[in-house]
Amino acid sequence: MQPLSKKQKAEICILAQKAWKKGAGAEWKGGLNEGVSETALFRAWRREQQQSACGMSSLTTCLHEADFPRLMAHFCTLAGEHDQAGYWLERLLEDGRNRVLHILKRETARFDLAWPGYPGAICRRQYKCGLGAASEKQLWALVYTVRNRGTRKKKKPNGERRRSNRRGATANER
């Protein structure tokens, strides 16, 4: 297990500062009246938040793979960046299948499609199995299918259908 890189530590601190400025540490800012500097208050608050997010108050003891996504998700949530927090939480999912299922569910909701009915029907038709039995590779293919179909659906105004010029045309004429 690798410790956090300098770049990762910087990213965490920048995001924590953003959360601090948006008012996440409001209960700590009362210490300004007691003569404590804002920098010292911020550091104490950040360390407390790190402790609650991953169990380590110092960034030097945090680990690259285990703690970095958890800290990023925590501070994104505090900064009000919920989409980014979801991205970092997805990275925490260790099992590839569970991660892809989570992404598939998100993409289905993004295009207002029925979960799990819509991707489940495609899976049964294409792979002759349900979502639970599909491989990780098949699930990724479903993610791309849902994205492509959803994008196409959004581009067509009022559900217009595409006209086909293929009536009566032979294979050579197409």
C-alpha positions as CSV (number, residue, x, y, z in Angstrom):
1,M,0.0,0.0,0.0
2,Q,1.3,3.4,-1.0
3,P,1.0,6.6,1.0
4,L,-0.7,9.6,-0.6
5,S,1.4,11.6,-3.1
6,K,2.1,15.3,-2.6
7,K,-0.4,16.0,-5.5
8,Q,-3.1,14.0,-3.7
9,K,-2.5,15.8,-0.4
10,A,-2.8,19.1,-2.2
11,E,-6.0,18.1,-3.9
12,I,-7.5,17.1,-0.6
13,C,-6.4,20.3,1.1
14,I,-7.7,22.5,-1.8
15,L,-11.1,20.7,-1.7
16,A,-11.2,21.0,2.1
17,Q,-10.5,24.8,1.8
18,K,-13.4,25.1,-0.7
19,A,-15.7,23.3,1.8
20,W,-14.5,25.5,4.6
21,K,-15.2,28.7,2.6
22,K,-18.7,27.4,1.8
23,G,-19.4,27.3,5.5
24,A,-18.8,23.6,6.3
25,G,-16.7,24.5,9.4
26,A,-19.1,27.2,10.7
27,E,-19.1,25.9,14.3
28,W,-15.3,26.2,14.3
29,K,-15.2,29.8,13.1
30,G,-16.4,31.0,16.5
31,G,-12.8,30.5,17.6
32,L,-11.8,33.6,15.6
33,N,-13.2,35.7,18.4
34,E,-10.9,33.9,20.9
35,G,-7.8,35.1,19.1
36,V,-7.1,31.8,17.2
37,S,-6.0,32.3,13.6
38,E,-8.3,31.2,10.8
39,T,-5.5,29.0,9.4
40,A,-5.1,27.2,12.7
41,L,-8.9,26.7,12.9
42,F,-9.1,25.4,9.4
43,R,-6.2,22.9,10.0
44,A,-7.9,21.6,13.2
45,W,-11.3,21.3,11.4
46,R,-9.7,19.5,8.4
47,R,-8.0,17.0,10.6
48,E,-11.2,16.3,12.5
49,Q,-13.0,15.8,9.2
50,Q,-10.2,13.5,8.0
51,Q,-10.5,11.5,11.2
52,S,-14.3,11.1,10.7
53,A,-13.9,10.2,7.0
54,C,-11.2,7.6,7.1
55,G,-10.0,7.2,10.7
56,M,-6.7,9.1,10.2
57,S,-6.2,12.7,11.2
58,S,-2.9,13.1,9.4
59,L,-2.6,12.9,5.6
60,T,0.9,11.4,6.0
61,T,-0.7,8.2,7.4
62,C,-3.5,8.0,4.8
63,L,-3.2,5.4,2.0
64,H,-3.4,6.1,-1.7
65,E,-6.0,3.4,-2.8
66,A,-8.1,3.1,0.4
67,D,-8.3,6.6,1.8
68,F,-7.9,9.1,-1.1
69,P,-11.3,8.4,-2.7
70,R,-13.0,8.4,0.7
71,L,-11.5,11.8,1.7
72,M,-12.3,13.3,-1.7
73,A,-16.0,12.1,-1.5
74,H,-16.3,13.5,2.1
75,F,-14.9,16.9,1.2
76,C,-16.9,17.0,-2.1
77,T,-20.1,16.4,-0.1
78,L,-19.2,19.2,2.4
79,A,-18.4,21.5,-0.5
80,G,-21.8,20.8,-2.0
81,E,-20.4,19.0,-5.1
82,H,-22.6,16.0,-4.9
83,D,-22.0,14.7,-8.4
84,Q,-18.3,14.7,-7.8
85,A,-18.8,13.0,-4.4
86,G,-20.8,10.2,-6.2
87,Y,-17.8,9.8,-8.6
88,W,-15.4,9.3,-5.7
89,L,-17.8,6.9,-4.0
90,E,-18.0,4.8,-7.1
91,R,-14.2,4.5,-7.0
92,L,-14.5,3.0,-3.5
93,L,-16.6,0.0,-4.8
94,E,-14.0,-2.8,-5.0
95,D,-16.0,-5.3,-7.0
96,G,-16.0,-4.3,-10.7
97,R,-19.5,-5.7,-11.2
98,N,-21.0,-3.7,-8.4
99,R,-19.3,-0.6,-9.7
100,V,-20.6,-1.1,-13.2
101,L,-24.1,-1.9,-11.9
102,H,-24.1,1.4,-9.9
103,I,-23.0,3.3,-13.1
104,L,-25.7,1.5,-15.1
105,K,-28.3,2.5,-12.5
106,R,-27.1,6.1,-12.6
107,E,-27.2,6.2,-16.4
108,T,-30.7,4.7,-16.5
109,A,-32.0,7.3,-14.1
110,R,-30.2,10.1,-16.1
111,F,-32.3,9.3,-19.1
112,D,-35.5,8.6,-17.1
113,L,-35.6,5.0,-18.1
114,A,-37.1,2.2,-15.9
115,W,-34.6,0.5,-13.5
116,P,-34.0,-2.4,-13.6
117,G,-36.6,-3.2,-16.3
118,Y,-35.1,-1.4,-19.2
119,P,-31.5,-2.6,-19.0
120,G,-32.8,-6.0,-17.8
121,A,-34.8,-6.4,-20.9
122,I,-31.9,-5.5,-23.1
123,C,-29.7,-7.9,-21.2
124,R,-32.1,-10.8,-21.6
125,R,-32.5,-10.1,-25.3
126,Q,-28.8,-9.7,-26.1
127,Y,-27.1,-12.1,-23.6
128,K,-30.0,-14.5,-22.7
129,C,-29.5,-13.8,-19.0
130,G,-30.6,-11.3,-16.3
131,L,-28.6,-8.5,-14.9
132,G,-27.5,-10.6,-11.9
133,A,-25.9,-13.2,-14.2
134,A,-24.3,-10.8,-16.7
135,S,-20.5,-10.5,-16.7
136,E,-18.7,-7.2,-16.1
137,K,-18.0,-6.9,-19.8
138,Q,-21.6,-7.4,-20.7
139,L,-22.7,-4.8,-18.1
140,W,-20.3,-2.3,-19.6
141,A,-21.8,-2.9,-23.0
142,L,-25.3,-2.2,-21.4
143,V,-24.0,1.1,-19.9
144,Y,-23.0,2.2,-23.4
145,T,-26.2,0.9,-24.9
146,V,-28.3,2.9,-22.4
147,R,-26.2,6.0,-22.9
148,N,-26.5,5.8,-26.7
149,R,-30.2,5.1,-26.7
150,G,-30.8,7.8,-24.1
151,T,-28.9,10.4,-26.0
152,R,-30.7,9.5,-29.2
153,K,-34.0,9.8,-27.3
154,K,-33.2,13.2,-26.0
155,K,-32.2,14.5,-29.4
156,K,-35.6,13.7,-31.0
157,P,-38.1,16.5,-30.2
158,N,-41.5,15.2,-28.9
159,G,-40.6,11.6,-29.6
160,E,-40.5,11.9,-33.3
161,R,-39.6,8.7,-35.1
162,R,-37.1,8.5,-37.9
163,R,-38.5,7.9,-41.3
164,S,-37.2,5.0,-43.2
165,N,-36.5,5.1,-47.0
166,R,-36.2,1.4,-47.1
167,R,-39.7,0.5,-48.3
168,G,-39.3,-1.9,-51.1
169,A,-35.6,-1.2,-51.6
170,T,-33.3,-4.1,-52.4
171,A,-30.0,-4.6,-50.7
172,N,-28.1,-3.1,-53.6
173,E,-30.3,0.1,-53.6
174,R,-29.7,0.8,-49.9
